[in-house]
Amino acid sequence: MEVSKTKSSFYRRLYVAWLIDSQTATSVPAITEHTGMPRRTAQDTIAALADLDVHCEFEQEQGLRNHAGSYRIRDWGAIDKQWIASHLGQIKQVLGYP
């Protein structure tokens, strides 16, 4: 089944936001380890969450070196995170993630 770039990009953003919000993977290294996506793709996907009005912030951990911390979803905007949770299998299948 061929999936459009638009759909796969949308699903990737939903999945990354879900990983962050569920605290399954809250850093770029954790996201790349969990999904197998390249580091740059993970970084670009996090940055692109704002295009969906999903408010994601990086929280620097006190006392640690630069860029040590984790991401948090502050607001889902118009996205229904319950829909993502109930369609997680389909999203992962379309993206080819484990």
C-alpha positions in Angstrom: 0.0 0.0 0.0 1.5 3.3 -1.1 1.1 6.2 1.4 1.4 9.9 0.3 4.2 12.0 1.7 1.6 14.3 3.3 -0.1 11.4 5.2 3.2 9.9 6.3 4.5 13.3 7.5 1.3 13.9 9.4 1.4 10.5 11.0 5.1 11.0 11.9 4.2 14.2 13.7 1.3 12.6 15.5 3.5 9.7 16.5 6.4 11.8 17.8 4.0 14.0 19.8 2.4 10.9 21.3 5.9 9.5 22.2 6.8 12.7 23.9 3.5 13.1 25.7 3.3 9.5 26.9 6.9 9.9 28.1 7.9 6.9 26.0 10.6 9.0 24.3 11.2 12.6 25.3 14.5 13.4 23.7 15.9 13.3 20.2 18.2 10.3 21.0 15.3 8.4 22.6 13.0 9.1 19.6 15.6 7.9 17.1 16.3 4.8 19.2 12.6 4.0 19.6 11.6 4.6 15.9 14.8 4.1 13.9 14.3 7.5 12.2 17.4 9.6 11.5 18.4 12.2 14.1 17.7 15.1 11.6 14.2 13.7 10.8 13.4 13.5 14.5 14.6 17.1 15.0 12.6 18.4 12.0 9.5 16.5 13.1 9.6 18.1 16.6 10.1 21.5 15.0 7.2 20.9 12.7 4.7 20.1 15.5 4.0 23.9 15.7 2.6 23.7 12.2 -0.2 21.5 13.7 -0.6 23.9 16.6 0.9 21.3 18.9 2.9 23.3 21.5 6.0 21.4 22.4 8.7 22.8 24.6 12.2 21.7 25.5 13.0 21.7 29.2 16.6 22.1 30.1 17.6 20.0 33.1 19.2 22.1 35.9 22.9 21.6 36.4 23.4 19.6 33.2 25.3 20.5 30.1 23.8 22.2 27.1 20.8 20.5 25.5 20.4 18.0 28.3 16.7 17.7 29.1 13.5 16.6 27.5 10.6 17.7 25.5 7.0 18.2 26.8 3.8 18.7 25.0 2.1 21.7 26.6 -1.0 21.9 24.3 -2.4 19.6 21.7 -4.3 22.3 19.8 -7.0 20.8 17.6 -5.3 17.3 17.7 -7.2 14.6 19.6 -4.5 12.6 21.4 -7.1 9.9 22.3 -7.5 9.3 18.5 -3.8 8.8 18.2 -3.8 6.3 21.1 -6.6 4.3 19.6 -5.0 4.3 16.1 -1.4 3.7 17.2 -1.1 0.3 15.5 -2.3 1.8 12.2 0.0 4.8 12.5 3.1 2.6 13.2 2.2 0.3 10.4 1.9 3.1 7.9 5.2 4.5 9.1 6.9 1.1 9.2 7.9 1.5 12.9 8.2 -1.3 15.3 
